Amino acid sequence: SSFTWQSSRMGYVTEARTLPRPERHAGLAPSESSKKPPGDALFKQERQGARGVSWEVQTGAKPASARPKALVRPPRWEAQGKASYGRGIRRNQPVKLDSEVMSEQRLANFKAKQLETLENFRRHEREGSWDRLHKGHFDWWMFPIDDGSKPDFNVSNEADVDILRSDSEWLERYHESVRLVAAAWGWDVSSSCRISALEPGMGYTAWDVRLAKICRSLYLFEQDQLLASMQKFAREVQQKEKGGKNFFYGTICLDELLYFELPRR
């Protein structure tokens, strides 16, 4: 007999496969033969003499080059329930998307938080304290997206995107912020290459969700040159630092960051 196994996560869907049921091997004690490895993986028991049982996990995983392309989620206001949004306990929770034009007060709040944080970035650059930049919590207002955990700093419609992008002061600071966070990771966005002489504290910190948010923000704000540079960095990180592994936040696959394409509208 057999069953079909399928797994899906945000931006990534595996193939469904029909696999054989595990067999109980003769000669094993009931307590041994009933043990299973964690998760949905099928298993096969193998006898190792008197030393006990080992598991051979049949994952059916394909090499990275053969895996299906990650699905890029459209902006949340265009999704109409066809994609997953949010992370952690807020994942897929219904939200009310604001269709009103961004108020002057809300724009002022965005710019105030942005400037406050950017001044910290600039200080870290002057002092060479890149490790302190890594530890900051700022993604929500520095790199706005459509499904962040702080709704006040999410973009809810194309009008939000256009208002922020058309503010030259906000946009200039946005570009500088991307440059400085990338530098903290050891990446020069202007030349799209690694910084050859890394300062103390520079380097990728394996905080994939920050990289994913930056790439999604650049996609939503249609910043093609910066997006291309950060995606090149992400591909190098995947090859070198991650050894070919996927980008994740907990169990949520973030590989869509590799596949954003502009123009998007």
HELIX and SHEET records of a PDB file:
HELIX    1   1 PRO A   30  SER A   33  1                                   4    
HELIX    2   2 GLY A   49  ARG A   51  5                                   3    
HELIX    3   3 ALA A   64  ALA A   66  5                                   3    
HELIX    4   4 ARG A   76  ALA A   79  1                                   4    
HELIX    5   5 GLY A   88  ARG A   90  5                                   3    
HELIX    6   6 GLU A  104  GLU A  127  1                                  24    
HELIX    7   7 TRP A  130  LYS A  135  1                                   6    
HELIX    8   8 ASP A  139  MET A  142  1                                   4    
HELIX    9   9 PRO A  151  PHE A  153  5                                   3    
HELIX   10  10 GLU A  158  SER A  166  1                                   9    
HELIX   11  11 SER A  168  ALA A  184  1                                  17    
HELIX   12  12 ASP A  208  LEU A  220  1                                  13    
HELIX   13  13 ASP A  224  GLN A  239  1                                  16    
HELIX   14  14 ASP A  255  LEU A  258  5                                   4    
SHEET    1   A 2 SER A   2  TRP A   5  0                                        
SHEET    2   A 2 ARG A  17  PRO A  20 -1                                        
SHEET    1   B 2 SER A   8  ARG A   9  0                                        
SHEET    2   B 2 TYR A  12  VAL A  13 -1                                        
SHEET    1   C 2 LEU A  42  ARG A  47  0                                        
SHEET    2   C 2 VAL A  53  GLN A  58 -1                                        
SHEET    1   D 2 TRP A 187  ASP A 188  0                                        
SHEET    2   D 2 CYS A 193  ARG A 194 -1                                        
SHEET    1   E 2 PHE A 248  TYR A 249  0                                        
SHEET    2   E 2 ILE A 252  CYS A 253 -1                                        
END                                                                             
